[in-house]
Amino acid sequence: MTTGSTAEEAMRATCDALLRGDMMGALQELTPQAFNQAMSMAAETMTLPTPESYVVESHEESADGEHSFRVRFKTSSQDIVAEASWRQFDGVWKITAIAAQGLHG
């Protein structure tokens, strides 16, 4: 589980796990709803090379404490733009929604 004290620390720890190829570690950060969203993208993401780097393009916080990030991952074949929303549950940051653009080469 990600134990970052801020949403950005938790998000960066999960992105770093993806750079290491630790998909299972990243999946642990998903709420059930976000897990279902990730599974609907699974067929497309499994064929992609492991990301080589990432850049946080935006970070917004809503009045209700939800943090939304837009992150661009660079792979050897293409860029993938991921959008993820994070919320803290019992002191642990979790991804509540996830989407990606650029999955089709």
C-alpha positions in Angstrom: 0.0 0.0 0.0 1.1 3.5 -0.7 1.9 5.4 2.4 2.7 8.8 1.0 1.6 11.6 3.3 0.2 13.6 0.3 -1.7 12.6 -2.7 1.2 13.6 -4.9 3.7 11.4 -3.0 1.3 8.5 -3.3 0.8 9.1 -7.0 4.5 9.4 -7.7 5.2 6.2 -5.7 2.6 4.4 -7.9 4.1 5.9 -11.1 7.6 4.8 -9.9 6.2 1.2 -9.4 4.9 1.3 -13.0 8.4 2.3 -14.2 9.8 -0.7 -12.4 7.3 -2.9 -14.1 5.5 -3.6 -10.8 1.9 -3.7 -12.2 0.6 -5.7 -9.2 1.9 -3.0 -6.8 0.1 -0.3 -8.8 -3.1 -2.3 -8.9 -3.2 -2.5 -5.0 -3.8 1.3 -5.0 -7.1 1.0 -6.8 -10.5 1.2 -5.2 -12.9 -1.5 -6.6 -14.5 1.0 -9.0 -11.1 2.1 -10.3 -10.0 -1.5 -10.5 -13.0 -2.2 -12.8 -11.9 0.8 -15.0 -8.4 -0.5 -15.2 -9.5 -4.0 -16.1 -11.5 -2.6 -19.0 -8.2 -1.1 -20.3 -6.1 -4.2 -19.5 -6.1 -5.8 -23.0 -4.7 -2.6 -24.5 -2.2 -1.9 -21.7 -0.7 -5.4 -21.5 0.8 -5.1 -25.0 2.5 -1.8 -24.2 6.2 -1.6 -23.3 7.1 -0.7 -19.7 7.1 3.1 -19.3 10.6 4.7 -19.4 9.6 8.0 -17.7 6.7 10.2 -16.7 5.8 13.8 -16.3 3.0 15.2 -14.1 1.2 17.6 -16.5 -1.5 18.8 -14.0 -2.7 18.4 -10.4 -6.0 19.8 -9.2 -7.7 19.4 -5.8 -11.5 19.7 -5.5 -13.3 21.1 -2.6 -14.2 17.6 -1.3 -10.5 16.5 -1.1 -10.3 14.6 -4.3 -7.0 15.1 -6.2 -6.9 14.7 -9.9 -3.6 14.1 -11.8 -2.8 14.1 -15.5 0.4 12.2 -16.1 2.2 11.5 -19.4 4.1 8.3 -19.5 6.8 7.9 -22.2 7.3 4.4 -23.7 9.7 3.2 -26.4 6.7 3.2 -28.9 4.3 6.0 -27.8 3.2 8.4 -25.1 0.3 7.4 -22.8 -1.6 10.1 -20.9 -3.2 8.8 -17.7 -5.8 10.6 -15.6 -6.3 9.4 -12.1 -8.3 10.7 -9.2 -7.0 10.0 -5.6 -8.8 10.2 -2.3 -7.7 9.3 1.2 -9.5 6.5 3.0 -8.5 5.8 6.7 -5.2 7.5 6.2 -4.3 5.7 3.0 -4.4 7.3 -0.5 -6.3 5.2 -3.1 -7.1 5.7 -6.8 -10.8 6.3 -7.2 -11.0 6.7 -11.0 -8.5 6.0 -13.8 -8.5 6.6 -17.6 -5.9 6.6 -20.3 -5.4 8.2 -23.7 -3.1 7.0 -26.4 -3.4 3.3 -25.9 -3.8 2.7 -29.6 -0.5 3.0 -31.3 
